[in-house]
Amino acid sequence: MARLDANIETLWAELGRLAEEGELRRLSCAFARFVASLGAAPPALVLASALLSELEGHGHSCLQLGDLAASPAELLGWSEDQWKLLARAAGPLPKSGKAWAQLLAGCEQVWDRDAFNYDQPLVLDGERLYLRRYWRDETLVADAIGARAREVREVDAKEVRAWLDVLFAAKPQGEGPDWQKLACAIALRGSVAIITGGPGTGKTYTVARLLALLFATAPESGSQRIALAAPTGKAAARLKESIDKALGELADRVGADLPLRELTQRMGAARTLHSLLGARPDSRAFAHHAGNPLDVDVLIVDEASMVHLEMMASLLDALPPGATLILLGDKDQLASVEAGAVLGDLCHDAQVGAYSAQTRDYVQAASGEEIPGDFLGDGGALAQQTVMLRHSRRFGGPIGQLALAVNAGDAARAETVLRSGEEGVRWIEQAQQQQVLQLAQSGYGAYLDVLNTGLKAGFNTNREEWVRQVLQRFESFRILCAVRDGEWGVSGLNEAIAHRLAQAGLLRPSGDWYVGRPVMVTRNDYATSVYNGDIGVTLPDPGRPGALRVYFMEGDTVRSVLATRLRNVETAFAMTVHKSQGSEFRHTVLALPRERGAVLTRELVYTGITRASEQFTLVSPAGAVLAEAIAQRTHRTSGLRGMIAR
Ligand SMILES: Nc1ncnc2c1ncn2[C@@H]1O[C@H](COP(=O)(O)OP(=O)(O)OP(=O)(O)O)[C@@H](O)[C@H]1O
């Protein structure tokens, strides 16, 4: 016992030192102390608790004990020396994942999945250690998705095929299968389907046809309740706009055979997931859950890569058993800021297909499409309900080539495209911050022009149209950063851009709030109905001289909030790539930092590039950073796939 105590004190000292050095969050130390306070705490448990909490901060949902035994320093990117000091302080540590699991299973703070539950903070599931909350969320998601994927509905394949032939134009021979058509057939037979694909691959185009198909084939289609949702307000508005457009075009095509305009009218607005589930101020709990499920038959969720584990668990909990869930998203985009990489995990087999012979036969009968042999395999139930769209209609040019090269991890090819001089892509190498400021001044030129012209004219005539124009112009250009701090981070660039625009006489910043300040909301605020990620522009309040209001675009409508009522906002000339997900800008500038770091990954670069619709400019102060970023993949540990399979 004396030896244990001695170890523990040295271990606390080591953990404290790491926290001092900024290598460990204080929260992780505090969590380990909390675990230790609940009972006898061998140093190995204290160490595992601190690591687990730290990993959660990096987006992992659990600690793989096998990794902890095999390559502990790598887990958090620590040096071998740092780890050795910790390991020595903690005394002899288990040598394998199994031995770690045995040791932890004996601790009273750890709930073994198969044993008695009395509210311990940690859960041991095989050789994975979880914070209780994440284990519960991951189990819920795995059980709900797994059960839905295994539930295959009876389908009249002949009828479905006849409708699909009406809804999709015939494809030229020899071009391989029409994955969009195939996706509709697959989604129709299940209570869950995942449609993944890069930008412009037709995810919304496909889902509009799926809705038409459901409408045409469901026995009581007239009363079907369809809900559209996305993680952010902007993504929700884009989803609704694209679906309405696609259904409108389709209605013209199918004519009186299917009253699709009726379907569009019945669908209502797309909502954020928070609003759909009934978020409540000051509470993590939603109004809708298993006891009070959502009133829907079909739920379509776009930008699913942004949905974090806890939100996905809440969503699945609130979904009634008979309802159909369709997840749309790009599996290669950055995962959510919060823990989990749910879409990425669920789409594990999407690239290879891994379709069974049964799926192949069904698809052939219901859509007339043949799944090529390369895509057949022995994937699980979820793989059978997942389709990857592979052909982008919007991204054929250099931006598309660049995105493909980055996604494939081919840095040399990406650099060639960037240096090609082709219209649409540009690379400013060995850049100075001044060059980003120049880009900002010209990129935001149209925005500032409309803003200042209106201000000068006193915006007496058609003020609403002017506000709309200001907001739209602002949305056509954006500077994206990989990091928050420093000269190449969001805060440094925002400050420098505002200063530059002021020097050029285009803005008059004074104090926190000034006319023309674009802002992004950083926390949901139910009192003012503004949500994390919403972007607005500050303009004079027409009713109160001297007062300022922030204007937000919500679909087609503009709403405003008194600037002084917004507490959690930051300037938005520059924003992080994370926050830009779900948005698209005509010209996107991606500013990389001088040094590589853990956040600089392939997924981040890919997400940044795919935010550009016409022009992409990469700005990097140091040459090698791009290649290093492309080589570094996001890795998030989770047990989701294993849980779905069991
Ligand atoms: N099979 C098709 N035939 C003709 N046009 C198509 C087809 N599929 C998609 N499109 C068109 O390609 C464009 C992109 O499609 P869509 O918006 O559905 O893609 P997406 O994958 O949802 O893109 P994003 O991820 O950017 O939202 C749209 O203009 C759409 O009308």
Ligand as a Chemical Component Dictionary entry (heavy atoms), coordinates in Angstrom:
data_LIG
# 
_chem_comp.id                   LIG 
_chem_comp.type                 NON-POLYMER 
_chem_comp.pdbx_formal_charge   0 
_chem_comp.three_letter_code    LIG 
# 
loop_
_chem_comp_atom.comp_id 
_chem_comp_atom.atom_id 
_chem_comp_atom.alt_atom_id 
_chem_comp_atom.type_symbol 
_chem_comp_atom.charge 
_chem_comp_atom.model_Cartn_x 
_chem_comp_atom.model_Cartn_y 
_chem_comp_atom.model_Cartn_z 
_chem_comp_atom.pdbx_ordinal 
LIG N1  N1  N 0 -28.721 12.921 -62.588 1  
LIG C1  C1  C 0 -28.649 14.228 -62.768 2  
LIG N2  N2  N 0 -29.017 14.777 -63.921 3  
LIG C2  C2  C 0 -28.961 16.101 -64.148 4  
LIG N3  N3  N 0 -28.546 16.995 -63.227 5  
LIG C3  C3  C 0 -28.168 16.527 -62.033 6  
LIG C4  C4  C 0 -28.194 15.122 -61.738 7  
LIG N4  N4  N 0 -27.745 14.962 -60.475 8  
LIG C5  C5  C 0 -27.460 16.178 -60.002 9  
LIG N5  N5  N 0 -27.716 17.122 -60.922 10 
LIG C6  C6  C 0 -27.509 18.579 -60.772 11 
LIG O1  O1  O 0 -26.222 18.780 -60.215 12 
LIG C7  C7  C 0 -26.229 19.846 -59.280 13 
LIG C8  C8  C 0 -25.745 19.346 -57.934 14 
LIG O2  O2  O 0 -26.691 18.444 -57.395 15 
LIG P1  P1  P 0 -27.084 18.491 -55.855 16 
LIG O3  O3  O 0 -27.265 19.873 -55.376 17 
LIG O4  O4  O 0 -28.176 17.518 -55.647 18 
LIG O5  O5  O 0 -25.729 17.896 -55.232 19 
LIG P2  P2  P 0 -25.349 17.682 -53.716 20 
LIG O6  O6  O 0 -24.573 16.415 -53.669 21 
LIG O7  O7  O 0 -26.546 17.760 -52.860 22 
LIG O8  O8  O 0 -24.394 18.912 -53.470 23 
LIG P3  P3  P 0 -23.951 19.615 -52.074 24 
LIG O9  O9  O 0 -23.199 18.626 -51.287 25 
LIG O10 O10 O 0 -23.096 20.742 -52.503 26 
LIG O11 O11 O 0 -25.217 20.058 -51.421 27 
LIG C9  C9  C 0 -27.652 20.363 -59.244 28 
LIG O12 O12 O 0 -27.743 21.471 -60.086 29 
LIG C10 C10 C 0 -28.471 19.215 -59.788 30 
LIG O13 O13 O 0 -29.643 19.661 -60.410 31 
# 
loop_
_chem_comp_bond.comp_id 
_chem_comp_bond.atom_id_1 
_chem_comp_bond.atom_id_2 
_chem_comp_bond.value_order 
_chem_comp_bond.pdbx_ordinal 
LIG N1  C1  SING 1  
LIG C1  N2  SING 2  
LIG C1  C4  DOUB 3  
LIG N2  C2  DOUB 4  
LIG C2  N3  SING 5  
LIG N3  C3  DOUB 6  
LIG C3  C4  SING 7  
LIG C3  N5  SING 8  
LIG C4  N4  SING 9  
LIG N4  C5  DOUB 10 
LIG C5  N5  SING 11 
LIG N5  C6  SING 12 
LIG C6  O1  SING 13 
LIG C6  C10 SING 14 
LIG O1  C7  SING 15 
LIG C7  C8  SING 16 
LIG C7  C9  SING 17 
LIG C8  O2  SING 18 
LIG O2  P1  SING 19 
LIG P1  O3  DOUB 20 
LIG P1  O4  SING 21 
LIG P1  O5  SING 22 
LIG O5  P2  SING 23 
LIG P2  O6  DOUB 24 
LIG P2  O7  SING 25 
LIG P2  O8  SING 26 
LIG O8  P3  SING 27 
LIG P3  O9  DOUB 28 
LIG P3  O10 SING 29 
LIG P3  O11 SING 30 
LIG C9  O12 SING 31 
LIG C9  C10 SING 32 
LIG C10 O13 SING 33 
# 
